Amino acid sequence: MITVIIHFIRIYAGKFVKNERGVTAVEYAIIGVALSAVVIAIFDKDLQVFLEEAITSISEGGAVSYSE
């Protein structure tokens, strides 16, 4: 019985290691978080003000415009 369980664990572990779709999704998520952090660090206050105005304008049914 134990040998059968060990056999199934080896088979499924091998399939899990060969399946790279989950790894790719995690890599893309990490890249997305890193890029978001860089954008926020560069545009800190300007981006925050722009996003707040954009969300307010969209929620009121208007368009978004950005002027410096």
DAFEN-V622438 format. One record per pair of residues at least 24 apart in sequence whose ideal C-beta (glycine too) atoms are under 10 Angstrom apart, sorted by the first residue. I is the first residue (numbers start at 1). J is the second residue. D is the distance in whole Angstrom. If there is no record, write none. Layout:
# DAFEN-V622438
i=<I/I>
j=<J/J>
d=<D/D>
This chain:
# DAFEN-V622438
none
